[in-house]
Amino acid sequence: MHSFLRAIVSGAVLLAALAAAIPLAAVEAPEADASAANPAMEQLMRMAHFLAQLKQFSVEQESGYEVVQDSGQKIEFEESRRLVLVRPDRFRVDMQGGDGDERRVTFDGKAVTVLNETQKMYASSEIPGSIDEAIKYFVQDLQMRLPLAMLFVTTLPEEIEQRVQEVAIVETVMREGTPFVHLAARAESVDFQVWLPETGDPLPRRIVITYKHEEGQPQYWADFSDWNLSPNPPETLFSLDIPKDASRIGFFAEAPGAATSSAAKGEEK
């Protein structure tokens, strides 16, 4: 696989699953009044509805993910992200890996573009429409990673209602002088935890996902900070300034035979 794409999709067994905010396999939907009867589900749905109705926001994210080695040892890798979103059709994600590798993803209502600043390579694919459509196209069709992406689509409430099997309040904890509700939820393929402020805007502070059916049960965690619900970014933010010496390449999923090549899938894992 091309080194640029390898840098983006490394650790794919774990990271492909991270393409969804709460990447759950389909399960039977709970009863319609489940949130009313369950304070924990009510908290989770409060977060989902709040995020889904936001017109714009920006947020900083520090995250880490475990990759299980052949020996069984877990190695954690970290990265930083800044996401800016303006509905219906603008978003940008700036990423920096623990190794200093810098990558950017933008959607301007017409195309999704990925730029690796460090390796001076980029890829772009046309997908006119909304942010919801662009994110699903990016992670499902292009098979690219955008951890917790489903947190940022308007269908998040429906996803949670249909897929969460059980959720409970663990405790209320103090973080920087503010009380947070610690939720623990279960689904068919993952367990996940969410920390939400007890009062005020239900913006997640921390999320931890455990892939319970993957070998070694690796985890992904993300800490959120500096939520801004009215960043009012300029339009130029969503148009990448591609360096003149950058090489354009295709997305891996667009290569002939990529979807069915077992050799390619083996390398990606």
Phi, psi and omega per residue, in radians:
M1 nan 2.512 3.133
H2 -0.998 2.440 -3.057
S3 -1.017 -0.600 3.119
F4 -1.096 -0.818 -3.137
L5 -1.227 -0.607 3.097
R6 -1.058 -0.697 -3.139
A7 -1.109 -0.521 -3.101
I8 -1.482 -0.622 -3.023
V9 -1.944 0.287 -3.129
S10 -1.047 2.563 -3.103
G11 1.148 0.770 -2.896
A12 -1.218 -0.476 3.134
V13 -0.994 -0.768 3.075
L14 -1.374 -0.814 -2.944
L15 -1.303 -0.502 3.078
A16 -1.095 -0.634 3.093
A17 -1.180 -0.527 -3.127
L18 -1.265 -0.088 3.108
A19 -1.096 -0.354 3.065
A20 -1.823 2.591 -3.129
A21 -1.054 -0.867 3.039
I22 -2.227 1.460 -2.905
P23 -1.316 1.489 -2.996
L24 -1.900 2.562 3.028
A25 -1.323 2.734 -3.082
A26 -1.142 2.344 3.039
V27 -2.369 2.996 -3.139
E28 -1.159 2.452 -3.125
A29 -1.228 2.488 3.076
P30 -1.243 2.938 3.107
E31 -1.091 2.702 -3.014
A32 -1.054 -0.536 -3.081
D33 -1.706 0.324 -3.062
A34 -1.063 -0.706 -3.105
S35 -1.170 -0.614 3.140
A36 -1.185 -0.557 -3.109
A37 -1.534 -0.207 -3.053
N38 -2.218 1.880 -3.126
P39 -1.016 -0.565 3.133
A40 -1.188 -0.784 3.092
M41 -1.124 -0.626 3.102
E42 -1.053 -0.717 3.105
Q43 -1.132 -0.758 -3.122
L44 -1.131 -0.738 3.135
M45 -1.228 -0.554 3.068
R46 -1.048 -0.773 3.070
M47 -1.072 -0.819 -3.067
A48 -1.073 -0.823 -3.132
H49 -1.152 -0.662 -3.132
F50 -1.131 -0.832 3.135
L51 -1.109 -0.683 -3.066
A52 -1.179 -0.493 -3.072
Q53 -1.651 -0.066 3.136
L54 -1.148 2.366 3.120
K55 -1.452 -0.518 3.097
Q56 -2.819 2.735 3.034
F57 -2.997 2.878 2.951
S58 -2.352 2.687 -3.114
V59 -2.730 2.560 3.038
E60 -1.717 2.540 -3.101
Q61 -2.457 2.215 2.963
E62 -1.889 2.275 -3.054
S63 -2.496 2.849 3.079
G64 -2.564 2.639 3.130
Y65 -2.468 2.535 -3.125
E66 -1.680 2.424 3.020
V67 -2.088 2.107 -3.098
V68 -1.413 2.184 -3.140
Q69 -1.423 2.912 3.120
D70 -1.021 -0.502 -3.137
S71 -1.337 -0.195 -3.067
G72 1.708 -0.206 3.128
Q73 -1.247 2.475 3.090
K74 -1.709 2.254 3.088
I75 -2.000 2.238 -3.122
E76 -1.713 2.365 3.062
F77 -2.060 2.548 -3.080
E78 -2.116 2.755 3.059
E79 -2.737 2.764 3.107
S80 -2.020 2.552 -3.140
R81 -2.440 2.621 2.929
R82 -2.284 2.167 -3.105
L83 -2.016 2.350 3.047
V84 -2.193 2.245 -3.082
L85 -2.316 2.332 3.036
V86 -2.314 1.946 3.127
R87 -1.356 2.559 0.266
P88 -1.664 -0.171 -2.894
D89 -2.580 0.703 3.087
R90 -2.478 2.267 2.915
F91 -2.701 2.782 3.111
R92 -2.588 2.423 3.067
V93 -2.242 2.171 3.048
D94 -1.882 2.213 -3.038
M95 -2.190 2.521 3.010
Q96 -2.381 2.105 3.126
G97 -1.330 2.912 3.106
G98 -1.060 -0.400 3.126
D99 -1.535 0.070 3.127
G100 1.581 -0.067 -3.138
D101 -1.132 2.199 -3.092
E102 -1.885 2.268 -3.126
R103 -2.358 2.652 3.123
R104 -2.374 2.510 3.052
V105 -2.243 2.270 3.096
T106 -2.311 2.689 2.965
F107 -2.367 2.205 -3.065
D108 -1.996 0.306 -3.097
G109 1.607 -0.187 -3.108
K110 -2.189 -0.587 -3.071
A111 -2.686 2.660 2.989
V112 -1.720 2.275 -3.129
T113 -2.243 2.377 3.084
V114 -2.086 2.282 3.135
L115 -2.212 2.226 2.976
N116 -1.728 1.805 -3.097
E117 -1.105 -0.661 -3.056
T118 -1.191 -0.782 -3.076
Q119 -1.644 -0.008 3.099
K120 0.975 0.896 3.101
M121 -2.405 2.604 3.129
Y122 -2.587 2.802 3.077
A123 -2.450 2.588 -3.114
S124 -2.522 2.505 3.133
S125 -2.490 2.306 -3.120
E126 -1.280 2.328 3.069
I127 -2.748 1.399 3.114
P128 -1.168 2.565 3.125
G129 2.473 -2.644 -3.074
S130 -1.646 3.018 3.062
I131 -1.079 -0.723 3.116
D132 -0.964 -0.843 -3.114
E133 -1.147 -0.699 -3.113
A134 -1.177 -0.727 -3.126
I135 -1.160 -0.777 3.128
K136 -1.119 -0.683 3.090
Y137 -1.115 -0.726 -3.087
F138 -1.112 -0.823 -3.036
V139 -1.553 -0.478 -3.105
Q140 -1.640 -0.850 -3.077
D141 -1.470 -0.776 3.139
L142 -1.470 -0.201 3.090
Q143 1.016 0.701 3.104
M144 -1.782 2.784 -3.102
R145 -1.687 2.362 3.027
L146 -2.560 1.409 -3.002
P147 -0.877 2.388 3.110
L148 1.085 0.433 -3.066
A149 -1.027 -0.596 -3.079
M150 -1.198 -0.244 3.007
L151 -1.085 -0.380 -2.961
F152 -1.893 0.251 3.075
V153 -1.907 2.720 -3.048
T154 -1.311 -0.175 -3.139
T155 -1.604 0.183 -3.114
L156 -0.965 -0.763 3.127
P157 -1.011 -0.752 3.141
E158 -1.140 -0.690 3.128
E159 -1.052 -0.786 -3.121
I160 -1.162 -0.792 -3.123
E161 -1.039 -0.663 -3.063
Q162 -1.420 -0.442 -2.908
R163 -2.002 -0.444 -3.108
V164 -1.311 2.224 -3.116
Q165 -1.549 -0.700 3.103
E166 -2.737 2.647 3.131
V167 -2.634 2.499 -3.108
A168 -2.484 2.720 3.026
I169 -1.496 2.143 -3.142
V170 -1.411 -0.889 -3.088
E171 -3.022 3.006 2.965
T172 -1.912 2.206 -3.065
V173 -2.123 2.724 3.095
M174 -1.723 2.240 3.065
R175 -2.257 1.991 -3.129
E176 0.930 0.729 3.077
G177 1.412 0.074 -3.119
T178 -2.029 2.302 3.097
P179 -1.307 2.299 3.114
F180 -2.140 2.451 3.054
V181 -1.535 2.195 3.136
H182 -1.714 1.984 -3.128
L183 -1.835 2.521 3.039
A184 -2.210 2.198 -3.074
A185 -2.221 2.767 3.135
R186 -2.282 2.553 3.045
A187 -2.457 -3.074 -3.028
E188 -1.121 -0.737 -3.026
S189 -1.931 -0.236 -3.111
V190 -2.432 2.730 2.811
D191 -1.888 2.570 3.088
F192 -2.556 2.690 3.127
Q193 -2.173 2.538 3.140
V194 -2.376 2.409 3.047
W195 -1.953 2.078 -3.110
L196 -2.140 2.521 3.074
P197 -1.071 2.436 -3.087
E198 -1.166 -0.568 3.103
T199 -2.304 2.888 3.142
G200 1.432 -2.860 -3.110
D201 -1.080 2.250 -3.081
P202 -1.426 1.078 -3.140
L203 -1.616 2.185 -3.078
P204 -1.087 2.413 3.069
R205 -1.709 -0.590 -3.107
R206 -2.626 2.504 3.055
I207 -2.366 2.358 3.063
V208 -2.241 2.241 -3.139
I209 -2.061 2.315 3.075
T210 -2.008 2.183 -3.136
Y211 -1.614 1.536 -2.907
K212 -1.250 -0.309 3.124
H213 -1.725 -0.093 3.079
E214 -1.470 2.610 -3.134
E215 -1.015 2.218 3.133
G216 1.466 -0.070 -3.112
Q217 0.798 1.094 -3.133
P218 -1.159 2.778 -3.132
Q219 -2.117 2.733 2.968
Y220 -2.237 2.367 3.096
W221 -2.288 2.672 3.110
A222 -2.550 2.286 3.028
D223 -1.894 2.262 -3.107
F224 -1.874 2.507 3.114
S225 -2.639 2.905 3.058
D226 0.967 0.791 3.011
W227 -1.104 2.271 3.091
N228 -2.262 2.031 -3.050
L229 -1.626 0.084 3.056
S230 -2.590 1.088 -3.102
P231 -1.243 -0.463 3.133
N232 0.835 1.006 -3.100
P233 -1.258 2.662 3.060
P234 -1.249 2.688 3.138
E235 -1.026 -0.539 -3.111
T236 -1.105 -0.348 -3.122
L237 -1.110 -0.472 -3.039
F238 -1.684 0.166 3.055
S239 -2.075 1.936 -3.088
L240 -1.224 2.436 3.037
D241 -1.553 1.646 -3.076
I242 -1.309 2.167 3.101
P243 -1.020 2.529 -3.109
K244 -1.096 -0.495 -3.110
D245 -1.636 0.165 3.119
A246 -1.395 2.471 3.132
S247 -1.682 2.377 3.078
R248 -1.575 2.312 3.101
I249 -2.265 2.959 3.103
G250 -1.600 2.752 3.011
F251 -1.188 2.548 -3.097
F252 -0.991 -0.727 -3.089
A253 -1.166 -0.336 -3.136
E254 -1.506 -0.165 -3.141
A255 -1.219 2.517 -3.138
P256 -0.991 2.213 3.095
G257 1.400 0.044 -3.070
A258 -1.084 -0.661 -3.058
A259 -1.221 -0.425 -3.046
T260 -2.025 -0.043 -3.081
S261 -1.341 1.948 3.124
S262 -1.145 -0.565 3.115
A263 -1.125 -0.722 3.135
A264 -1.144 -0.736 3.135
K265 -1.118 -0.671 3.133
G266 -1.118 -0.695 3.135
E267 -1.181 -0.659 -3.107
E268 -1.131 -0.567 3.141
K269 -1.321 nan nan
